[in-house]
Amino acid sequence: MKQLLILIVCFLLVSACGRPKGVLPQDQMEAVLWDVAKGSDFVNSNIYYRYPQLNRAAVNQEVLGKIFALHGVTKEAFFKSLDYYQQQPDVYIAMLDSIRSRQTRGQPAPRPNPSDSARAAQAPK
């Protein structure tokens, strides 16, 4: 019985020390990273394309600020969390893989080329 109690206490201590204070939980960090990726894609493909004269650093800071506000996260908490997860390569790579697969699934399917359909219809049978 005493050994079981010691084992439970050790487990609780190890699980309590898992993530430092001020580091975002993995699922929240993944959600913020997902929005950062989407925001970056939007800025690069739309804003900079239409308004090349804009100060890119200022635009990036504004977009990041809006993403952090949306998630209720401070800039400091995000970068502290980013540093922490980069030191945990297995977890960080898993988050990035999840984001990458989400981006791939979110892309629309390629449209069929109408000229290919017309050629297929005219092909001899």
C-alpha positions as CSV (number, residue, x, y, z in Angstrom):
1,M,0.0,0.0,0.0
2,K,2.8,2.4,0.9
3,Q,4.5,1.7,-2.5
4,L,1.3,2.5,-4.3
5,L,1.0,5.8,-2.5
6,I,4.6,6.7,-3.4
7,L,3.9,5.7,-7.0
8,I,0.8,7.9,-7.2
9,V,2.6,10.9,-5.6
10,C,5.5,10.5,-8.1
11,F,3.0,10.4,-11.0
12,L,1.2,13.5,-9.8
13,L,4.5,15.4,-9.4
14,V,5.7,14.4,-12.9
15,S,2.4,15.3,-14.5
16,A,2.3,18.7,-12.7
17,C,5.7,19.5,-14.0
18,G,4.8,18.8,-17.6
19,R,4.4,22.3,-19.0
20,P,5.8,25.4,-17.5
21,K,3.6,28.2,-16.2
22,G,2.6,30.6,-19.0
23,V,3.0,28.1,-21.8
24,L,-0.2,27.6,-23.9
25,P,-1.7,24.1,-23.8
26,Q,-0.9,22.1,-27.0
27,D,-4.4,22.3,-28.5
28,Q,-4.6,26.1,-28.0
29,M,-1.0,26.5,-29.4
30,E,-2.0,24.5,-32.4
31,A,-5.1,26.6,-33.0
32,V,-3.0,29.8,-32.8
33,L,-0.4,28.4,-35.1
34,W,-3.1,27.5,-37.6
35,D,-4.5,31.0,-37.6
36,V,-1.0,32.5,-37.9
37,A,-0.4,30.3,-41.0
38,K,-3.8,31.3,-42.5
39,G,-3.1,35.0,-41.7
40,S,0.3,34.8,-43.2
41,D,-1.1,33.2,-46.3
42,F,-3.8,35.8,-46.6
43,V,-1.4,38.7,-46.1
44,N,1.1,37.3,-48.6
45,S,-1.5,36.5,-51.3
46,N,-3.9,39.4,-50.9
47,I,-2.6,42.4,-49.0
48,Y,1.0,42.6,-50.3
49,Y,-0.2,41.8,-53.8
50,R,-2.7,44.7,-53.9
51,Y,-0.7,47.1,-51.8
52,P,3.0,46.5,-52.4
53,Q,4.0,49.9,-50.8
54,L,2.8,48.9,-47.3
55,N,5.2,48.4,-44.5
56,R,5.4,44.6,-44.2
57,A,6.6,44.6,-40.6
58,A,3.7,46.8,-39.5
59,V,1.2,44.7,-41.4
60,N,2.6,41.5,-39.9
61,Q,2.4,42.9,-36.4
62,E,-1.1,44.1,-36.9
63,V,-2.3,40.7,-38.1
64,L,-0.5,38.9,-35.3
65,G,-2.0,41.2,-32.8
66,K,-5.5,40.5,-34.1
67,I,-4.9,36.7,-34.0
68,F,-3.6,36.9,-30.5
69,A,-6.6,39.0,-29.4
70,L,-8.9,36.5,-31.1
71,H,-7.4,33.6,-29.0
72,G,-7.0,35.7,-25.8
73,V,-3.2,35.2,-25.9
74,T,-0.5,37.8,-25.3
75,K,2.5,38.1,-27.7
76,E,4.8,37.1,-24.8
77,A,2.8,34.0,-24.0
78,F,2.8,33.0,-27.7
79,F,6.5,33.3,-28.1
80,K,7.2,31.6,-24.7
81,S,5.1,28.8,-25.8
82,L,6.7,28.7,-29.3
83,D,10.1,28.4,-27.6
84,Y,8.9,25.7,-25.3
85,Y,7.4,23.6,-28.0
86,Q,10.4,24.0,-30.3
87,Q,12.4,22.4,-27.4
88,Q,10.0,19.4,-27.6
89,P,10.6,18.3,-31.2
90,D,8.2,15.3,-31.1
91,V,5.3,17.4,-29.9
92,Y,6.2,20.4,-32.1
93,I,6.5,18.3,-35.3
94,A,3.2,16.6,-34.5
95,M,1.5,20.0,-34.3
96,L,3.1,21.2,-37.5
97,D,2.1,17.9,-39.3
98,S,-1.5,18.4,-38.1
99,I,-1.5,22.0,-39.4
100,R,-0.1,20.9,-42.7
101,S,-2.7,18.1,-43.2
102,R,-5.4,20.6,-42.3
103,Q,-4.1,23.0,-44.9
104,T,-4.1,20.2,-47.5
105,R,-7.6,19.1,-46.6
106,G,-8.8,22.7,-46.7
107,Q,-7.7,23.3,-50.2
108,P,-10.4,22.9,-52.9
109,A,-10.3,20.0,-55.2
110,P,-8.8,20.8,-58.6
111,R,-11.5,21.6,-61.1
112,P,-11.7,19.6,-64.2
113,N,-10.6,21.3,-67.3
114,P,-13.7,21.9,-69.6
115,S,-11.6,21.3,-72.7
116,D,-10.7,17.9,-71.4
117,S,-14.4,17.0,-71.0
118,A,-15.2,18.2,-74.5
119,R,-12.3,16.1,-75.9
120,A,-13.5,13.0,-73.9
121,A,-17.0,13.4,-75.3
122,Q,-15.7,13.6,-78.9
123,A,-13.3,10.7,-78.6
124,P,-14.3,7.6,-80.7
125,K,-15.7,4.8,-78.7
